[in-house]
Amino acid sequence: MVCGAMRGLWVIKVFVLYWFMLMVSVGGIGANWGTQTSHPLPSDTVVQLLKDDGFQKLKLFDAEEETMNALRKTGIEVMVGIPNDMLQILATSTRAAQAWVSQNVSNHFNDGVNIRYVAVGNEPFLRTYNGSFLQNTLPAMQNIQGALAQAGLSSRVKVTVPLNADVYQSSSGRPSDGDFRADIRDLMLSIIKFQSDNGSPFTVNIYPFISLYNDPNFPVDYAFFDGTSSPVVDGSITYTNVFDANHDTLIWALRKNGFGNLPIIVGEIGWPTDGDMNANLQFAQKFNQGFITHISTGQGTPMRPGPIDAYLFSLIDEDEKSIQPGNFERHWGIYTFDGLPKYQMNLGVTNGGLVRARNVKYLDKKWCVFRPTASLADANVAPSVSYACANADCTSLGYKTSCGGLDARGNISYAFNSYYQKNDQDDVACGFNNLATITDKDPTTSTCRFEIMIETDSGSSWRTDSIQSRFALVFHLLYLYCLFLTMF
């Protein structure tokens, strides 16, 4: 009888493992939804946009209450995120992990949000972080896994960590020479073993645009999917695009270390539309449509045939993202901040292309511009423009950007208007030492859009500006810290 029970349990475990492997191997296109924006669309509006476009998967960078409520009973598969700044407390306190899971997973899961993954941190091993998160990432993953198990959700919700593709590399440029970065190799293998043991996927962010951005000699056509004059030959395999080569470098790294069958999710992939000479509408449409077409066949890559699970980065532009990596950071969206499609694209799941967001309410049709009678030689011009750009968004101004063709007066007007709109068209925000004036004549050109911001108080109960975002994070950390103290 005992042997029969053991045999029955073994069959159940095999079935559950098979079911999960089938679940994570199903390909398709999802979207990343970031909220580092001064004027966010209401969550209900964004969720409706996702449904209208046919997106069935969504990756978030937090678990904000309004967002999660809007996702209830939609069926959309959700990956919720934990910010890097929370890794330390979650790594050192099982109670903090349990509290986070209870508040951000269990509650929403029980309310009908289809949460499938928890992303513990976001690209925590970037070299620019100088090792800040090396010690905390795996323990945080383990504690969140334990909390999910305690909540009875570990078979339904899986733990992962989105990693930049720089965690692996190839000394020769050929995928077959791929292995994990030497300085984090042992840690990577520990994380991968944890994921393998718990049936969790490896999540990687792959950006061919960055290859082009970082290397002016990078062959442009190799970034896309139409073939290339500079293929990479690796034994019997010829790679004609950088995505396949990068993806298979990871496959080789996993295979060499005994984890060749670990499921993989492409957590972020996309192309920006502004802020750099190679960030434009034409390239973005070409790349994103090419990628969707490339994976829609289900053939996968040479070293990993089959469907690819991927999330486009990103859904909507974010005007408050850090521009330390480059001005393009605020322009990854396939939609503008107000839910307008930047270009048309066939996602393969609806009869039409991308649709615009519904019922978006704008501020008045007025703009702040450089006063026609003001002089370019005025000593206040330079500091006024610098102030406006530092406190708003001038990343569309620059060499071969969408507004790069403006003259000097146009550049000043763009900066003034950006600040004015970000401050909800407050008359005081269009002063600039009497250099500016308000007009009802749209200064928009054929390539450069002078924005009118959207209302944020008529359907959205929150605003994700930089100060409030930091406050919310500090408040949440203090809450977890207080919870941690109760253990003693």
Secondary structure, DSSP 8 states (H G I E B T S, - for coil): -HHHHHHHHHHHHHHHHHHHHHHHH--EEEEEE----SS---HHHHHHHHHHHT--EEEESS--HHHHHHTTTS--EEEEEE-GGGHHHHHH-HHHHHHHHIIIIIHHHHTT--EEEEEESSSTT-GGGTTTTTTTHHHHHHHHHHHHHHTT-TTTSEEE-EEEGGGEEESSS-GGGEEE-GGGHHHHHHHHHHHHHTT--EEEE--HHHHHHH-TTS-GGGGSSS--SS-EEETTEEE-SHHHHHHHHHHHHHHHTT-TT--EEEEEE----SSBTTBSHHHHHHHHHHHHHHHHTS--BTTB-S--EEEES-SB--TTS--SS-GGGG---SB-TTS-BSS----SSSSS-----SS--B--S-EEEE-TT--TT-TTHHHHHHHHHHHS--TT-STTSTTTT--HHHHHHHHHHHHHHHTTT-GGGG-TTTTEEEESS----SS------B-SSSS-S----HHHHHHHHHHHHHHHHHHHHTT-
